[in-house]
Protein backbone atom coordinates (compact mmCIF):
# COMPACT_ATOMS: atom_id res chain seq x y z
CA UNK A 1 0.00 0.00 0.00
CA UNK A 2 2.75 2.38 1.01
CA UNK A 3 4.73 1.21 -1.98
CA UNK A 4 1.90 2.15 -4.31
CA UNK A 5 1.67 5.59 -2.76
CA UNK A 6 5.31 6.35 -3.22
CA UNK A 7 6.91 4.59 -6.16
CA UNK A 8 10.18 6.49 -5.72
CA UNK A 9 10.63 5.27 -2.16
CA UNK A 10 9.54 1.79 -3.18
CA UNK A 11 12.31 1.70 -5.73
CA UNK A 12 14.96 2.05 -3.07
CA UNK A 13 13.29 -0.56 -0.91
CA UNK A 14 11.66 1.96 1.39
CA UNK A 15 8.34 0.20 1.50
CA UNK A 16 7.80 -0.49 5.19
CA UNK A 17 5.49 1.54 7.40
CA UNK A 18 7.17 4.18 9.49
CA UNK A 19 6.53 2.51 12.85
CA UNK A 20 8.34 -0.63 11.77
CA UNK A 21 11.28 1.52 10.73
CA UNK A 22 11.37 3.15 14.16
CA UNK A 23 11.23 -0.17 16.01
CA UNK A 24 13.93 -1.56 13.77
CA UNK A 25 16.12 1.48 14.38
CA UNK A 26 15.80 1.05 18.13
CA UNK A 27 16.51 -2.68 17.96
CA UNK A 28 19.54 -2.23 15.74
CA UNK A 29 20.86 0.55 17.95
CA UNK A 30 20.42 -1.59 21.05
CA UNK A 31 22.01 -4.67 19.52
CA UNK A 32 24.87 -2.64 18.08
CA UNK A 33 25.67 -0.94 21.36
CA UNK A 34 25.37 -4.16 23.32
CA UNK A 35 27.74 -5.95 20.99
CA UNK A 36 30.50 -3.49 21.86
CA UNK A 37 31.03 -4.60 25.49
CA UNK A 38 30.88 -8.21 24.34
CA UNK A 39 33.59 -7.61 21.77
CA UNK A 40 35.61 -5.57 24.24
CA UNK A 41 35.45 -8.35 26.77
CA UNK A 42 36.14 -11.02 24.16
CA UNK A 43 39.20 -9.13 23.04
CA UNK A 44 40.65 -8.75 26.51
CA UNK A 45 39.91 -12.34 27.43
CA UNK A 46 41.17 -13.92 24.21
CA UNK A 47 44.26 -11.71 24.09
CA UNK A 48 44.90 -12.68 27.69
CA UNK A 49 44.71 -16.36 26.89
CA UNK A 50 46.97 -15.91 23.89
CA UNK A 51 49.55 -14.31 26.17
CA UNK A 52 49.27 -16.98 28.85
CA UNK A 53 47.14 -14.80 31.15
CA UNK A 54 43.53 -14.92 32.29
CA UNK A 55 42.46 -11.43 31.30
CA UNK A 56 40.08 -9.49 33.53
CA UNK A 57 38.35 -11.84 35.99
CA UNK A 58 37.69 -9.81 39.10
CA UNK A 59 34.50 -7.86 38.37
CA UNK A 60 31.53 -10.19 38.42
CA UNK A 61 31.57 -13.86 37.44
CA UNK A 62 34.58 -14.49 35.18
CA UNK A 63 35.01 -10.72 34.97
CA UNK A 64 31.88 -10.50 32.85
CA UNK A 65 30.83 -7.02 33.95
CA UNK A 66 34.27 -5.50 33.59
CA UNK A 67 33.18 -3.41 30.54
CA UNK A 68 30.38 -1.87 32.59
CA UNK A 69 32.85 -0.97 35.29
CA UNK A 70 35.12 0.56 32.66
CA UNK A 71 32.33 2.62 31.14
CA UNK A 72 31.17 3.74 34.57
CA UNK A 73 34.69 4.84 35.42
CA UNK A 74 35.13 6.74 32.16
CA UNK A 75 31.78 8.51 32.43
CA UNK A 76 32.53 9.61 35.98
CA UNK A 77 35.68 11.39 34.95
CA UNK A 78 35.97 15.13 34.77
CA UNK A 79 35.41 16.66 31.33
CA UNK A 80 38.41 18.74 30.43
CA UNK A 81 39.93 20.13 27.31
CA UNK A 82 43.32 21.66 26.50
CA UNK A 83 43.43 25.45 26.23
CA UNK A 84 44.81 25.14 22.72
CA UNK A 85 41.86 23.07 21.53
CA UNK A 86 39.06 24.35 19.35
CA UNK A 87 35.96 24.02 21.48
CA UNK A 88 33.09 22.97 19.23
CA UNK A 89 35.08 20.70 16.93
CA UNK A 90 36.80 19.10 19.90
CA UNK A 91 33.40 18.18 21.31
CA UNK A 92 31.80 17.15 18.01
CA UNK A 93 34.57 14.93 16.66
CA UNK A 94 34.04 11.89 18.96
CA UNK A 95 30.31 12.05 18.36
CA UNK A 96 30.95 12.08 14.62
CA UNK A 97 33.01 8.90 14.91
CA UNK A 98 30.26 7.26 16.89
CA UNK A 99 27.36 8.36 14.66
CA UNK A 100 28.96 7.24 11.42
CA UNK A 101 29.78 3.87 12.92
CA UNK A 102 26.23 3.30 14.14
CA UNK A 103 24.71 4.56 10.90
CA UNK A 104 26.58 1.93 8.93
CA UNK A 105 24.97 -0.73 11.08
CA UNK A 106 21.63 0.10 9.47
CA UNK A 107 22.32 -1.69 6.21
CA UNK A 108 23.73 -4.91 7.63
CA UNK A 109 21.23 -7.64 6.68
CA UNK A 110 20.58 -10.16 9.45
CA UNK A 111 17.97 -12.06 7.53
CA UNK A 112 15.50 -11.93 4.65
CA UNK A 113 12.00 -10.46 4.85
CA UNK A 114 10.15 -12.50 7.45
CA UNK A 115 6.60 -12.61 8.64
CA UNK A 116 6.27 -11.30 12.20
CA UNK A 117 2.63 -11.60 13.35
CA UNK A 118 1.36 -11.04 9.84
CA UNK A 119 3.57 -8.07 9.07
CA UNK A 120 6.41 -8.57 6.60
CA UNK A 121 9.58 -7.21 8.19
CA UNK A 122 13.04 -7.24 6.69
CA UNK A 123 15.65 -8.24 9.24
CA UNK A 124 17.82 -5.26 8.37
CA UNK A 125 17.64 -1.55 8.99
CA UNK A 126 17.04 -0.59 5.41
CA UNK A 127 17.69 -2.31 2.09
CA UNK A 128 19.01 0.58 0.03
CA UNK A 129 19.76 -0.21 -3.59
CA UNK A 130 23.17 1.45 -3.21
CA UNK A 131 23.87 -0.53 -0.01
CA UNK A 132 27.60 -0.95 -0.25
CA UNK A 133 28.15 2.65 -1.33
CA UNK A 134 26.23 3.77 1.74
CA UNK A 135 28.67 1.84 3.93
CA UNK A 136 31.64 3.33 2.15
CA UNK A 137 30.38 6.87 2.26
CA UNK A 138 29.88 6.66 5.99
CA UNK A 139 33.32 5.11 6.27
CA UNK A 140 34.66 8.17 4.48
CA UNK A 141 32.83 10.51 6.85
CA UNK A 142 34.11 8.54 9.85
CA UNK A 143 37.58 9.67 8.96
CA UNK A 144 36.52 13.26 9.74
CA UNK A 145 35.91 12.12 13.29
CA UNK A 146 39.55 11.12 13.66
CA UNK A 147 40.91 14.02 11.64
CA UNK A 148 38.92 16.74 13.39
CA UNK A 149 39.54 15.20 16.77
CA UNK A 150 43.28 15.15 16.24
CA UNK A 151 43.39 18.61 14.77
CA UNK A 152 41.01 20.31 17.19
CA UNK A 153 42.92 18.96 20.19
CA UNK A 154 45.69 21.45 19.50
CA UNK A 155 48.38 18.95 20.34
CA UNK A 156 51.17 17.83 18.05
CA UNK A 157 50.86 14.15 18.94
CA UNK A 158 47.15 14.19 18.27
CA UNK A 159 47.79 15.95 15.00
CA UNK A 160 50.48 13.49 13.93
CA UNK A 161 48.17 10.63 14.80
CA UNK A 162 45.30 12.06 12.81
CA UNK A 163 47.56 12.77 9.82
CA UNK A 164 48.62 9.17 9.83
CA UNK A 165 45.01 8.10 10.16
CA UNK A 166 44.03 10.26 7.20
CA UNK A 167 46.78 8.94 4.95
CA UNK A 168 46.12 5.36 5.98
CA UNK A 169 42.35 5.49 5.61
CA UNK A 170 42.51 7.09 2.18
CA UNK A 171 45.05 4.64 0.78
CA UNK A 172 43.32 1.57 2.11
CA UNK A 173 39.83 2.69 1.22
CA UNK A 174 40.88 2.49 -2.43
CA UNK A 175 42.05 -1.11 -2.09
CA UNK A 176 39.03 -2.07 -0.01
CA UNK A 177 36.64 -0.56 -2.54
CA UNK A 178 38.41 -2.29 -5.42
CA UNK A 179 38.34 -5.62 -3.59
CA UNK A 180 34.55 -5.71 -3.42
CA UNK A 181 33.97 -4.61 -7.00
CA UNK A 182 34.44 -8.26 -7.92
CA UNK A 183 31.62 -9.26 -5.59
CA UNK A 184 29.36 -6.52 -6.92
CA UNK A 185 30.00 -7.58 -10.52
CA UNK A 186 29.37 -11.23 -9.79
CA UNK A 187 26.14 -10.48 -7.95
CA UNK A 188 25.13 -7.74 -10.36
CA UNK A 189 23.69 -5.60 -7.59
CA UNK A 190 24.77 -3.17 -4.90
CA UNK A 191 22.03 -4.08 -2.44
CA UNK A 192 23.45 -6.12 0.40
CA UNK A 193 20.30 -8.19 0.75
CA UNK A 194 20.42 -9.18 -2.91
CA UNK A 195 24.12 -9.94 -2.64
CA UNK A 196 23.38 -12.36 0.19
CA UNK A 197 20.54 -13.93 -1.77
CA UNK A 198 22.87 -14.44 -4.76
CA UNK A 199 25.19 -16.42 -2.50
CA UNK A 200 22.61 -19.13 -1.79
CA UNK A 201 24.44 -21.59 -4.07
CA UNK A 202 28.04 -20.71 -3.33
CA UNK A 203 29.56 -18.18 -0.96
CA UNK A 204 31.61 -15.52 -2.71
CA UNK A 205 34.63 -16.41 -0.63
CA UNK A 206 35.23 -19.26 -3.09
CA UNK A 207 35.26 -17.41 -6.45
CA UNK A 208 36.42 -14.15 -4.87
CA UNK A 209 39.14 -15.48 -2.56
CA UNK A 210 41.65 -12.87 -3.77
CA UNK A 211 39.13 -10.11 -3.23
CA UNK A 212 38.39 -11.53 0.21
CA UNK A 213 42.04 -11.48 1.29
CA UNK A 214 42.54 -7.94 0.01
CA UNK A 215 39.32 -6.87 1.69
CA UNK A 216 40.38 -8.34 5.01
CA UNK A 217 43.86 -6.78 4.96
CA UNK A 218 42.39 -3.41 4.00
CA UNK A 219 39.77 -3.78 6.73
CA UNK A 220 42.48 -4.13 9.35
CA UNK A 221 43.86 -0.81 8.14
CA UNK A 222 40.43 0.79 7.91
CA UNK A 223 39.61 -0.04 11.52
CA UNK A 224 43.03 1.19 12.72
CA UNK A 225 43.80 -2.10 14.34
CA UNK A 226 46.99 -4.08 14.75
CA UNK A 227 49.13 -4.57 12.75
CA UNK A 228 48.06 -1.28 11.15
CA UNK A 229 47.43 0.69 14.34
CA UNK A 230 49.92 3.37 13.44
CA UNK A 231 47.40 6.06 14.24
CA UNK A 232 47.61 5.19 17.89
CA UNK A 233 51.13 3.77 18.02
CA UNK A 234 51.60 4.32 21.73
CA UNK A 235 55.35 3.90 21.55
CA UNK A 236 55.75 6.75 19.07
CA UNK A 237 52.72 8.98 19.38
CA UNK A 238 51.71 8.84 23.06
CA UNK A 239 48.20 7.81 22.04
CA UNK A 240 47.45 9.10 18.58
CA UNK A 241 44.47 11.23 17.65
CA UNK A 242 42.75 10.63 21.00
CA UNK A 243 45.69 11.70 23.18
CA UNK A 244 43.91 14.76 24.53
CA UNK A 245 40.60 13.05 25.10
CA UNK A 246 39.40 11.69 28.40
CA UNK A 247 36.25 10.49 30.06
CA UNK A 248 33.11 10.07 27.99
CA UNK A 249 34.64 11.50 24.83
CA UNK A 250 37.45 9.01 24.95
CA UNK A 251 34.86 6.33 25.54
CA UNK A 252 33.09 7.38 22.32
CA UNK A 253 36.29 7.00 20.31
CA UNK A 254 36.95 3.70 21.95
CA UNK A 255 33.42 2.53 21.20
CA UNK A 256 33.58 3.72 17.63
CA UNK A 257 36.74 1.72 17.11
CA UNK A 258 35.13 -1.49 18.32
CA UNK A 259 31.91 -0.74 16.48
CA UNK A 260 33.97 -0.42 13.31
CA UNK A 261 35.40 -3.86 13.95
CA UNK A 262 31.88 -5.21 14.30
CA UNK A 263 30.74 -3.49 11.12
CA UNK A 264 33.66 -4.68 9.07
CA UNK A 265 33.04 -8.21 10.33
CA UNK A 266 29.40 -7.87 9.38
CA UNK A 267 30.31 -6.57 5.93
CA UNK A 268 32.76 -9.41 5.38
CA UNK A 269 30.07 -11.86 6.47
CA UNK A 270 27.56 -10.31 4.10
CA UNK A 271 29.82 -9.95 1.09
CA UNK A 272 31.95 -13.07 1.26
CA UNK A 273 30.55 -15.54 3.78
CA UNK A 274 26.99 -15.71 2.48
CA UNK A 275 25.21 -13.78 5.21
CA UNK A 276 22.51 -15.98 6.66
CA UNK A 277 23.06 -18.82 4.16
CA UNK A 278 24.37 -22.08 5.52
CA UNK A 279 26.43 -24.53 3.46
CA UNK A 280 25.50 -28.10 2.43
CA UNK A 281 21.87 -27.21 1.85
CA UNK A 282 21.06 -26.81 5.54
CA UNK A 283 17.92 -24.72 5.68
CA UNK A 284 16.98 -23.85 9.27
CA UNK A 285 13.81 -21.95 10.22
CA UNK A 286 13.93 -18.25 9.55
CA UNK A 287 14.37 -17.17 13.15
CA UNK A 288 17.84 -18.78 13.13
CA UNK A 289 19.11 -16.45 10.40
CA UNK A 290 20.19 -13.52 12.62
CA UNK A 291 22.10 -15.92 14.84
CA UNK A 292 23.88 -17.40 11.84
CA UNK A 293 24.97 -13.91 10.85
CA UNK A 294 26.09 -13.13 14.40
CA UNK A 295 28.05 -16.39 14.63
CA UNK A 296 29.82 -15.64 11.36
CA UNK A 297 30.55 -12.13 12.57
CA UNK A 298 32.14 -13.50 15.69
CA UNK A 299 34.40 -15.70 13.60
CA UNK A 300 35.74 -12.54 11.98
CA UNK A 301 35.94 -10.71 15.29
CA UNK A 302 37.96 -13.59 16.71
CA UNK A 303 40.23 -13.35 13.70
CA UNK A 304 40.72 -9.64 14.31
CA UNK A 305 41.71 -10.31 17.92
CA UNK A 306 43.90 -13.21 16.91
CA UNK A 307 45.80 -11.06 14.43
CA UNK A 308 46.18 -8.32 17.00
CA UNK A 309 47.77 -10.73 19.44
CA UNK A 310 50.10 -12.07 16.76
CA UNK A 311 51.52 -9.48 14.41
CA UNK A 312 53.81 -6.57 15.28
CA UNK A 313 53.05 -3.08 14.01
CA UNK A 314 54.21 -2.18 10.51
CA UNK A 315 56.57 0.65 9.75
CA UNK A 316 54.90 3.63 8.09
CA UNK A 317 56.55 3.21 4.68
CA UNK A 318 55.79 -0.52 4.74
CA UNK A 319 52.16 0.33 5.38
CA UNK A 320 52.05 2.68 2.42
CA UNK A 321 53.89 0.39 0.03
CA UNK A 322 51.69 -2.54 1.03
CA UNK A 323 48.59 -0.52 0.33
CA UNK A 324 49.57 1.07 -2.95
CA UNK A 325 52.06 -1.35 -4.46
CA UNK A 326 50.61 -4.72 -3.49
CA UNK A 327 46.97 -4.56 -2.45
CA UNK A 328 45.76 -2.07 -5.04
CA UNK A 329 47.31 -3.89 -8.06
CA UNK A 330 46.02 -7.23 -6.79
CA UNK A 331 42.54 -5.82 -6.26
CA UNK A 332 42.54 -4.19 -9.68
CA UNK A 333 43.69 -7.40 -11.32
CA UNK A 334 40.99 -9.29 -9.45
CA UNK A 335 38.41 -6.83 -10.74
CA UNK A 336 39.69 -7.22 -14.28
CA UNK A 337 39.66 -11.01 -14.23
CA UNK A 338 36.20 -11.05 -12.65
CA UNK A 339 34.93 -8.67 -15.30
CA UNK A 340 36.25 -10.89 -18.07
CA UNK A 341 34.74 -13.99 -16.51
CA UNK A 342 31.39 -12.32 -15.88
CA UNK A 343 31.12 -10.90 -19.39
CA UNK A 344 32.25 -14.00 -21.25
CA UNK B 1 102.77 2.01 9.29
CA UNK B 2 99.58 3.95 9.03
CA UNK B 3 96.60 1.75 8.42
CA UNK B 4 93.79 2.86 6.22
CA UNK B 5 90.20 2.31 7.30
CA UNK B 6 89.71 0.23 4.19
CA UNK B 7 91.85 -2.55 5.68
CA UNK B 8 89.23 -3.19 8.33
CA UNK B 9 86.37 -3.67 5.93
CA UNK B 10 85.05 -7.20 6.14
CA UNK B 11 82.95 -8.55 3.35
CA UNK B 12 79.70 -9.85 4.79
CA UNK B 13 78.27 -12.87 3.07
CA UNK B 14 74.54 -12.51 2.59
CA UNK B 15 72.14 -14.97 1.14
CA UNK B 16 70.35 -14.02 -2.05
CA UNK B 17 67.58 -11.53 -1.44
CA UNK B 18 64.17 -13.09 -1.93
CA UNK B 19 62.32 -12.12 -5.05
CA UNK B 20 58.81 -10.69 -4.85
CA UNK B 21 57.12 -14.07 -5.15
CA UNK B 22 59.21 -15.96 -2.61
CA UNK B 23 59.21 -12.89 -0.36
CA UNK B 24 55.42 -12.83 -0.33
CA UNK B 25 55.32 -16.55 0.24
CA UNK B 26 57.71 -16.23 3.14
CA UNK B 27 55.79 -13.34 4.68
CA UNK B 28 52.57 -15.29 4.41
CA UNK B 29 54.14 -18.44 5.85
CA UNK B 30 55.64 -16.56 8.77
CA UNK B 31 52.28 -14.95 9.48
CA UNK B 32 50.65 -18.35 9.62
CA UNK B 33 53.40 -19.59 11.91
CA UNK B 34 52.76 -16.62 14.20
CA UNK B 35 49.04 -17.31 14.24
CA UNK B 36 49.76 -20.92 15.14
CA UNK B 37 51.99 -19.81 18.02
CA UNK B 38 49.37 -17.53 19.55
CA UNK B 39 46.61 -20.09 19.13
CA UNK B 40 48.75 -22.74 20.82
CA UNK B 41 48.82 -20.50 23.92
CA UNK B 42 45.03 -20.71 24.17
CA UNK B 43 45.20 -24.49 24.08
CA UNK B 44 47.97 -24.44 26.67
CA UNK B 45 45.99 -22.34 29.13
CA UNK B 46 47.17 -19.48 31.31
CA UNK B 47 50.22 -19.76 33.52
CA UNK B 48 49.09 -17.01 35.89
CA UNK B 49 49.00 -17.82 39.59
CA UNK B 50 46.00 -16.02 41.10
CA UNK B 51 47.95 -14.79 44.09
CA UNK B 52 45.67 -14.20 47.03
CA UNK B 53 43.75 -17.38 46.25
CA UNK B 54 46.63 -19.49 44.99
CA UNK B 55 50.14 -19.28 46.35
CA UNK B 56 53.42 -20.54 45.07
CA UNK B 57 54.75 -23.06 47.60
CA UNK B 58 57.95 -21.91 49.28
CA UNK B 59 61.11 -23.99 49.61
CA UNK B 60 62.00 -25.43 53.02
CA UNK B 61 64.93 -23.04 53.34
CA UNK B 62 62.89 -19.98 52.35
CA UNK B 63 63.73 -17.05 54.62
CA UNK B 64 60.50 -15.48 55.78
CA UNK B 65 59.39 -14.03 59.11
CA UNK B 66 61.50 -15.07 62.13
CA UNK B 67 60.38 -17.49 64.80
CA UNK B 68 61.67 -17.83 68.37
CA UNK B 69 61.65 -21.32 69.84
CA UNK B 70 61.06 -23.01 73.17
CA UNK B 71 62.32 -26.37 74.42
CA UNK B 72 59.55 -28.79 73.72
CA UNK B 73 59.91 -30.79 76.95
CA UNK B 74 60.36 -28.04 79.54
CA UNK B 75 58.71 -25.16 77.73
CA UNK B 76 61.65 -22.89 78.52
CA UNK B 77 62.80 -20.36 75.96
CA UNK B 78 65.89 -21.28 74.00
CA UNK B 79 67.03 -17.68 73.80
CA UNK B 80 69.51 -16.73 76.52
CA UNK B 81 69.73 -13.05 75.64
CA UNK B 82 73.33 -13.14 74.38
CA UNK B 83 72.63 -10.47 71.70
CA UNK B 84 74.80 -12.24 69.12
CA UNK B 85 71.93 -11.97 66.64
CA UNK B 86 71.73 -8.24 67.21
CA UNK B 87 75.48 -8.01 66.67
CA UNK B 88 75.31 -10.04 63.47
CA UNK B 89 72.37 -8.14 62.06
CA UNK B 90 73.54 -5.96 59.13
CA UNK B 91 70.31 -3.94 59.14
CA UNK B 92 70.50 -3.39 62.89
CA UNK B 93 66.88 -4.30 63.37
CA UNK B 94 67.10 -6.59 66.42
CA UNK B 95 66.96 -5.21 69.96
CA UNK B 96 67.71 -7.51 72.88
CA UNK B 97 67.62 -6.53 76.55
CA UNK B 98 68.79 -9.37 78.77
CA UNK B 99 67.85 -10.11 82.39
CA UNK B 100 69.00 -12.66 84.98
CA UNK B 101 67.02 -15.84 85.53
CA UNK B 102 66.16 -16.47 89.17
CA UNK B 103 65.06 -19.80 90.68
CA UNK B 104 61.57 -18.36 91.25
CA UNK B 105 61.35 -16.81 87.84
CA UNK B 106 62.98 -19.06 85.29
CA UNK B 107 62.32 -18.14 81.69
CA UNK B 108 65.14 -19.65 79.71
CA UNK B 109 67.40 -22.65 80.08
CA UNK B 110 70.55 -20.56 80.48
CA UNK B 111 71.75 -18.10 83.06
CA UNK B 112 70.04 -15.12 81.49
CA UNK B 113 67.03 -14.59 79.28
CA UNK B 114 65.79 -11.95 76.87
CA UNK B 115 63.51 -9.59 78.74
CA UNK B 116 62.95 -7.63 75.55
CA UNK B 117 63.36 -9.15 72.13
CA UNK B 118 62.16 -7.02 69.24
CA UNK B 119 62.67 -7.29 65.51
CA UNK B 120 61.80 -4.31 63.38
CA UNK B 121 60.39 -5.98 60.26
CA UNK B 122 60.38 -2.76 58.31
CA UNK B 123 64.18 -2.76 58.46
CA UNK B 124 64.89 -6.48 58.28
CA UNK B 125 66.48 -7.59 55.03
CA UNK B 126 65.82 -11.32 55.64
CA UNK B 127 69.49 -12.26 55.24
CA UNK B 128 69.32 -15.00 57.87
CA UNK B 129 72.54 -13.95 59.67
CA UNK B 130 70.71 -13.94 63.02
CA UNK B 131 69.81 -17.56 62.49
CA UNK B 132 73.45 -18.37 61.70
CA UNK B 133 74.79 -16.37 64.64
CA UNK B 134 72.52 -17.92 67.25
CA UNK B 135 74.43 -20.51 69.35
CA UNK B 136 71.24 -22.15 70.65
CA UNK B 137 69.08 -22.27 67.50
CA UNK B 138 66.65 -20.05 69.36
CA UNK B 139 65.80 -17.95 66.31
CA UNK B 140 65.05 -19.34 62.85
CA UNK B 141 63.61 -17.96 59.70
CA UNK B 142 60.03 -19.05 59.06
CA UNK B 143 58.08 -19.27 55.81
CA UNK B 144 55.63 -16.41 56.22
CA UNK B 145 56.15 -13.53 53.83
CA UNK B 146 52.83 -11.72 54.08
CA UNK B 147 53.93 -9.03 56.49
CA UNK B 148 52.41 -5.81 55.23
CA UNK B 149 50.65 -3.59 57.73
CA UNK B 150 49.08 -0.16 57.91
CA UNK B 151 51.63 1.57 60.11
CA UNK B 152 55.27 1.17 60.93
CA UNK B 153 54.74 0.66 64.64
CA UNK B 154 52.86 -2.56 63.95
CA UNK B 155 55.86 -3.94 62.13
CA UNK B 156 57.97 -4.11 65.28
CA UNK B 157 57.54 -7.72 66.33
CA UNK B 158 57.84 -8.37 70.04
CA UNK B 159 59.04 -11.51 71.75
CA UNK B 160 55.49 -12.74 72.35
CA UNK B 161 54.64 -12.39 68.70
CA UNK B 162 57.79 -14.18 67.61
CA UNK B 163 57.32 -16.98 70.13
CA UNK B 164 53.69 -17.53 69.24
CA UNK B 165 52.87 -20.39 66.90
CA UNK B 166 52.96 -18.65 63.55
CA UNK B 167 50.08 -18.90 61.14
CA UNK B 168 51.22 -21.17 58.36
CA UNK B 169 49.77 -19.09 55.58
CA UNK B 170 52.15 -20.20 52.90
CA UNK B 171 52.19 -23.69 51.43
CA UNK B 172 55.50 -25.52 51.79
CA UNK B 173 57.07 -27.16 48.81
CA UNK B 174 57.48 -30.85 49.39
CA UNK B 175 60.82 -32.60 48.96
CA UNK B 176 61.99 -32.87 45.38
CA UNK B 177 59.23 -30.67 43.97
HADDOCK unambig.tbl for C-alpha pairs under 7 A between the chains (distance, minus, plus):
assign (segid A and resid 49 and name CA) (segid B and resid 41 and name CA) 6.55 0.50 0.50
assign (segid A and resid 49 and name CA) (segid B and resid 42 and name CA) 5.14 0.50 0.50
assign (segid A and resid 49 and name CA) (segid B and resid 45 and name CA) 6.51 0.50 0.50
assign (segid A and resid 49 and name CA) (segid B and resid 46 and name CA) 5.95 0.50 0.50
assign (segid A and resid 50 and name CA) (segid B and resid 38 and name CA) 5.22 0.50 0.50
assign (segid A and resid 50 and name CA) (segid B and resid 39 and name CA) 6.35 0.50 0.50
assign (segid A and resid 50 and name CA) (segid B and resid 41 and name CA) 4.95 0.50 0.50
assign (segid A and resid 50 and name CA) (segid B and resid 42 and name CA) 5.19 0.50 0.50
assign (segid A and resid 51 and name CA) (segid B and resid 41 and name CA) 6.63 0.50 0.50
assign (segid A and resid 52 and name CA) (segid B and resid 41 and name CA) 6.08 0.50 0.50
assign (segid A and resid 52 and name CA) (segid B and resid 45 and name CA) 6.29 0.50 0.50
assign (segid A and resid 52 and name CA) (segid B and resid 46 and name CA) 4.09 0.50 0.50
assign (segid A and resid 52 and name CA) (segid B and resid 47 and name CA) 5.51 0.50 0.50
assign (segid A and resid 53 and name CA) (segid B and resid 46 and name CA) 4.68 0.50 0.50
assign (segid A and resid 53 and name CA) (segid B and resid 47 and name CA) 6.30 0.50 0.50
assign (segid A and resid 53 and name CA) (segid B and resid 48 and name CA) 5.58 0.50 0.50
assign (segid A and resid 54 and name CA) (segid B and resid 46 and name CA) 5.91 0.50 0.50
assign (segid A and resid 54 and name CA) (segid B and resid 48 and name CA) 6.95 0.50 0.50
assign (segid A and resid 309 and name CA) (segid B and resid 38 and name CA) 6.99 0.50 0.50
assign (segid A and resid 310 and name CA) (segid B and resid 34 and name CA) 5.86 0.50 0.50
assign (segid A and resid 310 and name CA) (segid B and resid 35 and name CA) 5.91 0.50 0.50
assign (segid A and resid 310 and name CA) (segid B and resid 38 and name CA) 6.18 0.50 0.50
